[in-house]
Amino acid sequence: MGATLQVTFPRDGDILNRHDGRLEGGTLTVTVQGRATAGVPVTVNGSPAIRQGNTFTCAVSLTRPEETIRAEAEGEEASVRVLCDFHSRPRYRFSVDDNIEFLADLSAHPDRYGSLFDHWYLAFWRRMHDHYGAKIHLNLYYQTVDRRFNLSQLPTKWRDEWEANADWLHLSFHALQDQPPHPYRHGTYAQMAHDFELVMGEIRRFAGEAVTSRETTVHWASASREACRALVERGVDILIGLFFVEREEIDTAYYLDTETAEHIRTRDAWRDWSEKIIFVDCDWVVNNLRLGEIIPRLEERAADPHTGEMLELLIHEQYFRQESLFYQPEAQDKAERAIRWASEHGYEPCFWGEGFLGSPT
């Protein structure tokens, strides 16, 4: 019996919101679905389920942020744990990976930049904030690959300005440096702990605690379970991944398997209870899209309520840099087009570490 009794919706780790059922007065009522041997009575959280062949359904009311849904049949049980977002609303975050060069600029010419926003790169992001209310999250390397610059060289002269803008501009760990690819795919706990503390120690020194948060994107969205555990134990428990499966095996989903990645791609976010991590799906890497593709791709994700409530958008610093082999002259236009679309379609800017995944609590 135990092998046939199964809860198929929701799935263990799912994050449920108003689109998964009926939300009234702080109670989210969802229709639990599952499979069991035909003809055997099934209860879900004590209520009798409706049977049809080898399937069952049962309406269940959820009132707490964390809930366990338990199906029982003839002494056997199957259960899933879920999170409930009772205040969910359309919201978005814009993040930028691989940042190091603009900081090298600041360090090389501190007298040229009386303000952080005298630098063209940060001036662009402030314009996105001023015009659209965007909140921008920059993921940083510790050093350039040629080691001509590392974060320890950055002056503290702008610390007050970093802190004054921390309501919309966050900084976090990304990796030690750009190369090699997938540096943490088989990374150890000690390796991740060392690199994370190196980057975050410098961020706190030159920018203060206020710019930090609970979320980041590890370089290549790839890290072993042990490496991710090092992040959780240092306060980072929200990881952004690219769960779009193009090959038989996915390599941008941290330590998760392909089947789990495929499931996450059908949701905005998912919780791994074993490691206490929430994974947020990156909807689109903006620099990978042509300018004319951005709006159709965003509309595609927004059309599905299970993928369109939380919008995660990503671009990389090197596409803004004229000296880079990856330079795209339209990089700023791409970023602004995505941000403007989100703003014009009712998405509120947020950081995932605020409240519950950007929702008020």
C-alpha positions in Angstrom: 0.0 0.0 0.0 2.8 2.4 0.9 4.3 2.2 -2.6 1.0 3.2 -4.2 -0.2 6.0 -1.9 1.2 9.2 -3.2 0.4 13.0 -3.0 1.0 14.3 -6.5 -0.1 17.9 -5.8 1.3 19.8 -4.1 4.8 18.5 -4.3 7.1 18.4 -1.2 8.8 21.8 -1.1 6.3 23.7 -3.2 5.6 27.3 -2.3 1.9 27.9 -2.6 0.1 31.1 -3.2 -3.3 32.6 -4.4 -2.9 30.9 -7.8 -2.8 27.4 -6.2 -6.3 27.6 -4.6 -8.7 30.0 -2.9 -7.3 32.6 -0.5 -9.8 34.1 1.9 -9.2 35.8 5.2 -5.7 34.3 5.7 -6.7 30.8 4.7 -5.5 29.2 1.5 -7.7 26.3 0.4 -6.1 24.0 -2.1 -7.3 20.8 -3.7 -4.8 18.1 -2.9 -4.4 15.5 -5.5 -2.9 12.0 -5.3 -2.9 8.3 -6.2 -3.9 5.3 -4.2 -5.2 1.8 -4.7 -8.7 2.0 -6.2 -11.6 1.5 -3.8 -9.5 2.2 -0.6 -10.7 5.1 1.5 -8.2 7.9 1.8 -8.2 10.9 4.2 -6.1 14.0 3.9 -5.4 15.9 7.1 -8.3 14.0 8.6 -10.9 14.8 5.9 -12.2 12.1 3.5 -10.9 12.3 0.0 -13.0 11.9 -3.2 -12.0 8.8 -5.0 -12.0 8.2 -8.8 -10.2 5.1 -9.9 -6.7 5.2 -8.5 -6.7 8.9 -7.9 -8.1 11.0 -5.1 -8.7 14.7 -4.4 -9.4 16.6 -1.2 -9.8 20.2 -0.3 -7.5 21.3 2.5 -7.3 24.6 4.3 -3.9 26.0 5.1 -3.4 28.7 7.7 0.3 28.7 8.6 3.4 29.7 6.7 4.7 26.1 6.9 2.2 23.2 6.6 2.3 19.5 6.4 -0.3 17.7 4.2 -0.8 14.1 5.2 -2.7 11.5 3.2 -3.6 8.2 5.0 -5.1 4.9 3.8 -5.4 1.7 5.7 -2.6 2.5 8.1 -0.2 3.9 5.4 0.6 7.5 4.9 2.2 9.9 2.5 3.0 13.4 3.4 4.5 16.6 1.9 5.6 19.8 3.5 4.8 23.1 1.8 5.3 26.8 2.4 2.4 29.3 2.0 2.8 32.8 0.7 -0.4 34.5 1.9 0.6 37.9 0.7 1.9 37.1 -2.7 1.7 39.7 -5.5 3.4 40.2 -8.8 7.0 41.3 -8.1 10.4 41.3 -9.7 14.1 41.5 -8.9 16.9 42.5 -11.4 20.3 41.0 -10.7 23.7 41.4 -12.4 26.3 38.7 -12.3 30.1 38.7 -12.8 30.7 42.2 -11.3 34.3 43.3 -10.8 35.4 45.7 -13.5 33.4 48.8 -12.4 34.9 48.3 -8.9 38.4 48.2 -10.4 37.5 51.5 -12.2 36.5 53.1 -8.9 39.7 51.8 -7.2 42.0 53.0 -10.0 40.6 56.5 -10.1 39.0 57.4 -6.7 39.5 61.1 -7.2 37.6 60.9 -10.5 34.5 59.6 -8.7 33.3 62.0 -6.0 30.1 59.9 -6.0 29.6 56.3 -6.8 27.1 57.5 -9.4 29.7 59.5 -11.3 30.7 56.1 -12.7 28.6 55.4 -15.9 27.7 51.9 -14.8 26.2 52.8 -11.4 24.7 55.9 -13.0 22.8 53.6 -15.3 21.4 51.5 -12.5 20.5 54.5 -10.5 18.5 55.8 -13.5 16.7 52.5 -13.6 15.8 53.0 -9.9 14.8 56.6 -10.3 12.7 56.1 -13.4 11.1 52.7 -12.6 11.8 52.1 -8.9 14.0 49.1 -9.8 15.9 47.3 -7.1 19.3 46.1 -8.3 21.3 43.2 -6.9 25.0 43.0 -7.9 26.9 39.7 -7.4 30.6 40.3 -7.1 33.8 38.4 -7.8 36.7 38.9 -5.3 39.3 39.5 -8.0 39.9 39.8 -11.7 41.3 36.7 -13.4 44.7 38.4 -14.1 44.7 39.5 -10.4 45.4 43.1 -11.3 42.6 44.1 -8.9 40.8 42.6 -5.9 38.2 43.9 -3.5 40.7 44.6 -0.7 42.0 47.5 -2.9 38.7 49.3 -3.0 38.7 52.5 -0.8 36.1 53.0 1.8 35.4 56.6 0.7 31.9 55.7 -0.7 30.8 53.6 2.3 28.2 56.1 3.5 26.8 56.4 -0.1 26.6 52.6 -0.4 24.7 52.5 2.9 22.4 55.4 1.9 21.3 53.5 -1.2 21.0 50.1 0.3 17.2 50.2 0.1 17.5 49.6 -3.7 21.2 48.5 -4.3 22.5 45.3 -2.8 25.9 43.5 -3.1 26.6 39.8 -2.6 29.1 37.0 -3.2 29.3 35.4 -6.6 32.7 33.7 -6.8 36.4 34.1 -6.3 36.9 35.0 -9.9 35.5 34.4 -13.4 37.6 31.4 -14.4 37.5 28.4 -14.3 33.8 27.7 -15.2 31.7 26.0 -12.6 34.3 26.5 -9.8 32.0 25.1 -7.1 30.3 22.2 -9.0 32.4 19.8 -7.0 33.4 22.4 -4.4 34.1 21.6 -0.8 32.5 23.2 2.2 35.9 24.8 3.0 36.4 26.2 -0.5 33.0 27.9 -0.5 33.3 29.1 3.0 36.7 30.7 2.3 35.6 32.4 -0.9 32.3 33.6 0.5 33.9 35.1 3.6 36.6 36.7 1.5 34.1 38.6 -0.7 31.6 39.4 2.1 34.3 40.6 4.5 35.3 43.1 1.9 31.8 44.1 1.1 31.1 44.8 4.7 34.3 46.8 4.9 33.8 49.1 2.0 30.0 49.2 1.8 28.6 48.2 5.2 26.1 45.6 6.4 23.0 47.2 5.0 23.8 46.3 1.4 23.9 42.5 2.2 21.1 40.1 2.0 20.0 36.4 2.2 20.1 35.7 -1.5 22.7 35.3 -4.2 23.5 33.6 -7.5 26.6 31.4 -7.3 28.8 31.6 -10.4 27.2 29.4 -13.1 24.4 28.6 -10.6 26.3 25.4 -9.8 27.6 24.2 -6.5 27.8 20.9 -4.6 25.5 20.2 -1.7 28.4 20.7 0.7 29.3 24.0 -0.8 25.7 25.2 -0.6 25.6 24.1 3.0 28.5 26.5 3.7 26.3 29.4 2.4 23.3 28.5 4.4 25.4 28.4 7.6 26.6 31.9 6.7 23.1 33.3 6.3 22.4 32.8 2.6 19.4 30.5 2.1 17.9 31.8 -1.1 19.7 30.8 -4.3 18.8 31.8 -7.9 19.3 29.1 -10.5 18.7 28.5 -14.2 16.4 25.5 -14.2 15.7 25.6 -18.0 16.6 22.1 -19.1 18.1 22.0 -22.6 20.2 18.8 -22.2 19.7 15.5 -20.6 21.6 16.8 -17.5 21.3 20.3 -16.2 24.4 22.1 -14.9 22.9 25.4 -13.7 20.8 23.9 -10.9 23.4 23.6 -8.1 23.3 20.0 -6.8 19.7 19.3 -7.8 18.8 16.6 -10.3 17.2 17.2 -13.7 13.7 16.1 -12.7 13.7 18.5 -9.7 15.0 21.3 -12.0 12.2 20.6 -14.5 9.7 20.9 -11.7 11.1 24.2 -10.4 10.9 25.6 -13.9 7.1 25.2 -13.7 7.0 27.2 -10.4 8.5 30.5 -9.3 10.4 29.0 -6.4 10.8 25.7 -4.4 12.2 24.7 -1.0 14.7 22.0 -0.4 13.9 21.0 3.2 17.0 18.9 3.6 19.3 21.8 3.1 17.0 24.6 4.2 17.4 26.4 0.9 14.8 28.2 -1.3 15.6 28.0 -5.0 14.2 30.9 -7.2 14.0 30.3 -10.9 15.7 32.8 -13.1 13.1 33.6 -15.8 15.4 34.9 -18.4 19.1 35.9 -18.8 18.5 39.1 -20.6 21.8 39.2 -22.4 21.0 35.9 -24.1 18.0 37.4 -25.8 17.8 39.6 -28.8 16.3 43.0 -28.0 13.1 42.1 -29.8 12.7 38.8 -28.0 12.6 40.3 -24.5 9.0 41.3 -24.3 7.6 38.2 -25.9 9.6 36.0 -23.5 8.5 38.0 -20.5 4.9 37.7 -21.7 5.3 34.0 -22.0 6.4 33.6 -18.4 3.8 36.0 -17.1 1.0 34.2 -18.9 1.4 31.2 -16.5 0.3 32.2 -13.0 2.7 29.7 -11.5 5.7 31.2 -13.2 4.6 34.8 -13.6 4.1 36.0 -10.0 7.9 36.3 -9.1 10.0 37.6 -12.0 13.8 37.1 -11.7 15.8 38.9 -14.4 19.5 38.6 -14.9 22.3 40.2 -17.0 26.1 40.1 -16.7 28.5 43.0 -16.3 30.8 42.1 -19.2 28.1 42.8 -21.8 28.2 46.5 -20.7 32.0 46.8 -21.1 33.3 48.0 -24.5 36.7 46.3 -23.9 35.1 42.9 -23.3 34.8 40.3 -26.0 31.2 39.8 -24.9 30.3 43.5 -25.3 26.8 44.2 -26.5 26.1 47.8 -27.5 22.5 47.3 -26.7 23.0 45.9 -23.2 21.6 48.9 -21.5 18.6 48.9 -23.8 18.0 45.3 -23.0 18.1 45.8 -19.3 15.9 48.9 -19.5 13.3 47.2 -21.8 12.9 44.3 -19.3 12.7 46.6 -16.3 10.2 49.0 -18.1 8.0 46.0 -19.1 7.9 44.7 -15.5 7.1 48.2 -14.1 4.4 48.9 -16.7 2.7 45.5 -16.0 2.3 45.9 -12.3 5.3 44.1 -11.0 6.7 45.6 -7.8 10.5 45.8 -7.4 11.8 43.7 -4.5 14.7 41.7 -3.0 13.8 38.1 -2.3 15.3 38.4 1.2 12.7 41.0 2.1 9.7 39.6 4.0 8.8 36.3 2.5 10.4 36.2 -0.9 9.6 39.9 -1.4 6.1 39.7 0.0 5.2 41.5 3.2 4.8 39.4 6.3 
